[in-house]
């Protein structure tokens, strides 16, 4: 991912080269050439997605493909760091250091205490919370109406999936992920991230950042620090985030970076929303 940007735009090339230098490893080569198995590892995927997303954004701003500046920014899980950088609350370098550490810490927590995640379709948050309370699993993502993700120890997730199906869920699908993210199994990572976040300069964002934990903007740097730690062990409330922006009059949502998953979720949350994706050169020239 990102090779087309790197080859076409000096601004993107500079960001990737700078990230390689800052991290002391060939992140750009991994993005462009893989292997996919190595790129998909949490410790690599998180900084790779951060850099690629911000390269897309930088070029979109430079070429005016973004149009006017957004009224709000929001990011799903790791994307919250990208959103903060986009809003000027985090410097690119500081965000990259934090994301790199987050990737390594969550990978280590997942390796130390293996867990699982599953998408549960066709039940609401209240029903999913009840299933989790009974099974020992935890809510991880509230992604769209009728699409939630649960996680925790593998046996707890298996029990939760079976129970959800008994209670009317259409499907329960185990996800191919490296650990039980956004659950209490990530507590060791959260404790270490607290030190890293507290040592990082965070400014009040120039654009309101709608936070994962509350579906409302956060502006105070200390509150933002708390959010970045809290979200590691608590659900991403994406439905609330999108609904908040829609209530403020937002009708167009632009997904920046690799993939189109969030655009699909937005359309399920706000049926008449207009969505765009800027994930590479073709989208910039569209």
C-alpha positions in Angstrom: 0.0 0.0 0.0 1.1 3.6 -0.7 3.6 2.8 -3.5 1.6 4.9 -6.0 1.6 7.9 -3.7 5.3 7.5 -3.1 6.2 7.4 -6.8 3.9 10.2 -7.8 4.2 12.8 -5.1 7.4 14.2 -3.5 5.4 15.1 -0.4 4.3 11.5 0.2 7.9 10.3 -0.6 9.3 12.6 2.0 6.9 11.4 4.7 7.7 7.7 4.0 11.4 8.4 3.9 11.2 10.4 7.1 9.2 7.6 8.8 11.9 5.1 7.8 14.6 7.3 9.3 12.7 8.0 12.5 11.8 4.3 13.1 15.2 3.0 12.0 13.7 0.4 9.7 12.3 0.0 6.2 8.6 0.6 6.9 8.1 1.9 3.4 9.5 -1.2 1.8 7.3 -3.3 3.9 4.3 -1.2 2.8 5.1 -1.5 -0.8 6.5 -5.0 -1.1 5.4 -6.9 1.9 5.4 -9.8 2.6 1.7 -9.4 3.6 2.1 -11.8 6.6 4.8 -9.5 8.0 2.9 -6.3 7.2 -0.2 -7.6 8.8 1.5 -8.1 12.2 0.1 -5.5 14.6 3.5 -4.1 15.4 4.0 -3.2 11.7 0.4 -2.6 10.5 -0.2 0.2 12.9 2.6 2.5 11.9 2.2 1.5 8.3 -1.5 2.6 8.2 -0.7 5.8 10.1 2.0 6.9 7.7 0.0 5.9 4.6 -3.1 7.6 5.8 -1.3 10.9 6.6 0.6 10.7 3.2 -2.9 10.5 1.5 -4.1 13.4 3.6 -1.0 15.5 2.9 -1.3 15.0 -0.8 -5.1 15.6 -0.8 -4.5 18.9 0.9 -1.6 19.9 -1.4 -3.6 19.1 -4.6 -6.9 20.5 -3.3 -8.5 17.0 -3.8 -9.8 17.2 -0.2 -11.7 20.4 -1.0 -12.3 22.5 2.0 -11.0 21.6 5.5 -13.3 19.2 7.3 -15.7 20.4 10.0 -14.8 17.3 12.2 -12.3 14.5 12.1 -12.6 11.1 13.7 -10.7 7.8 13.5 -11.6 4.2 14.3 -9.2 2.8 17.0 -5.7 3.4 15.6 -7.3 6.0 13.3 -7.8 8.2 16.2 -4.0 9.0 16.1 -4.3 9.9 12.5 -7.3 12.1 13.2 -5.4 13.9 16.0 -2.4 14.5 13.6 -4.8 15.7 10.9 -6.2 18.2 13.4 -2.8 19.5 14.5 -3.1 18.1 18.0 -0.2 15.6 17.4 3.0 16.3 15.4 3.6 13.7 12.7 6.8 12.5 14.5 5.2 12.3 17.9 2.2 10.4 16.5 4.4 8.0 14.7 6.4 7.3 17.8 3.2 6.7 19.8 1.7 4.5 17.1 4.9 2.5 16.8 4.9 1.9 20.5 1.2 1.1 20.6 1.7 -1.5 17.9 4.6 -3.2 19.8 2.8 -3.0 23.1 -0.5 -4.4 21.9 1.3 -7.1 20.0 3.2 -8.1 23.2 0.0 -8.1 25.2 -1.7 -10.3 22.6 1.2 -12.7 22.6 1.3 -12.9 26.4 -2.4 -13.5 26.7 -3.9 -14.8 23.5 -7.5 -13.8 22.8 -10.0 -13.7 20.0 -12.5 -11.3 18.5 -15.8 -12.0 16.6 -18.3 -9.9 14.6 -21.8 -10.5 15.8 -24.5 -9.5 13.3 -28.2 -8.9 13.9 -28.4 -7.9 17.6 -28.2 -4.5 19.2 -25.7 -3.2 21.8 -27.9 -4.0 24.8 -28.3 -7.6 23.7 -24.6 -8.0 22.9 -23.7 -6.5 26.3 -26.0 -9.1 28.0 -24.3 -11.9 26.0 -20.9 -10.6 27.1 -21.9 -10.3 30.7 -23.0 -14.0 30.7 -20.1 -15.4 28.7 -17.1 -13.4 30.0 -16.5 -11.7 26.7 -16.4 -7.9 26.2 -17.7 -5.4 23.7 -14.9 -4.1 21.4 -16.5 -2.2 18.6 -20.0 -0.8 18.0 -19.5 -0.4 14.3 -23.0 0.1 12.8 -26.6 -0.8 13.7 -26.6 -4.6 14.0 -22.9 -5.0 13.6 -20.8 -5.3 16.8 -17.5 -6.9 17.6 -16.8 -8.8 20.8 -13.5 -10.1 22.2 -11.8 -11.7 25.1 -10.3 -15.1 26.0 -11.0 -17.6 23.2 -13.3 -19.8 25.2 -15.3 -16.7 26.3 -15.7 -15.5 22.7 -16.8 -19.0 21.7 -19.5 -19.1 24.4 -20.6 -15.5 23.5 -21.0 -16.5 19.8 -23.1 -19.5 20.6 -25.2 -17.5 23.1 -25.7 -14.7 20.6 -27.0 -17.1 18.0 -29.4 -18.6 20.5 -30.7 -15.1 21.2 -31.4 -14.2 17.6 -28.1 -13.0 16.0 -28.0 -13.7 12.3 -24.3 -14.6 12.3 -21.3 -14.7 14.6 -18.0 -14.7 12.7 -14.6 -15.2 14.3 -12.1 -12.6 13.0 -8.6 -13.2 11.8 -6.9 -10.8 14.2 -3.8 -10.9 16.4 -5.5 -10.5 19.8 -8.5 -9.3 21.8 -8.1 -5.5 21.2 -10.2 -3.0 23.1 -10.7 -5.5 25.9 -9.2 -5.8 29.4 -6.6 -8.2 27.9 -4.9 -5.0 26.6 -4.4 -3.7 30.1 -0.6 -4.2 30.1 -0.3 -2.2 26.9 -2.5 0.6 28.4 -0.3 0.9 31.4 2.8 1.3 29.3 1.1 3.6 26.9 0.1 5.9 29.7 3.8 6.8 30.3 4.4 7.4 26.5 1.3 9.5 26.1 2.0 11.6 29.2 5.5 12.3 27.9 4.2 13.5 24.5 3.2 17.1 23.6 -0.5 17.3 22.6 -2.0 20.6 21.6 -5.7 21.6 21.4 -6.9 20.4 18.0 -7.5 23.0 15.3 -10.4 20.8 14.1 -12.8 19.1 16.5 -11.8 15.5 17.0 -14.8 13.2 17.8 -13.5 10.6 20.3 -14.0 6.9 20.2 -15.0 6.6 23.9 -17.9 9.1 23.9 -18.9 10.0 20.4 -18.3 13.7 21.1 -15.4 16.1 20.5 -12.4 16.3 22.8 -10.3 19.5 22.9 -8.4 19.4 26.2 -4.9 17.8 25.8 -5.2 16.0 29.1 -8.6 14.6 28.1 -7.1 13.5 24.8 -4.3 11.7 26.7 -6.8 9.9 28.8 -8.8 8.9 25.7 -5.8 7.4 24.0 -5.1 5.1 27.0 -8.8 4.4 27.7 -9.6 3.3 24.2 -7.1 0.4 24.4 -9.3 -1.5 26.8 -12.7 -0.1 26.0 -15.1 -0.2 23.0 -14.8 2.0 19.9 -18.2 3.7 19.7 -18.2 4.4 16.0 -22.0 4.6 15.7 -22.0 7.4 18.3 -19.2 9.2 16.5 -20.9 9.2 13.1 -24.3 10.0 14.6 -22.8 13.0 16.4 -21.3 14.4 13.2 -24.5 13.8 11.3 -26.5 15.7 14.0 -24.2 18.7 13.5 -25.1 18.8 9.8 -22.4 16.7 8.3 -23.6 15.0 5.1 -20.3 14.1 3.4 -17.8 11.7 5.0 -14.3 11.3 3.4 -12.3 8.2 4.4 -8.6 8.9 4.2 -6.1 6.0 3.8 -6.1 2.4 2.8 -9.5 0.6 2.7 -13.2 1.4 2.4 -14.5 -0.3 5.6 -15.4 2.9 7.4 -17.3 4.3 4.4 -19.5 1.2 4.4 -20.2 1.6 8.1 -21.1 5.3 7.7 -23.6 4.3 5.0 -25.2 1.9 7.4 -25.4 4.5 10.2 -26.5 7.5 8.0 -28.4 6.1 5.1 -28.3 9.2 2.9 -24.7 10.2 3.7 -22.4 10.8 0.8 -19.0 9.0 1.2 -15.7 9.4 -0.6 -12.4 7.4 -0.3 -9.0 8.9 -0.8 -6.6 6.0 -0.6 -4.3 6.5 -3.5 -3.4 8.3 -6.7 -6.5 7.3 -8.6 -8.8 8.7 -6.0 -6.8 12.0 -5.9 -7.4 12.4 -9.6 -11.0 11.4 -9.6 
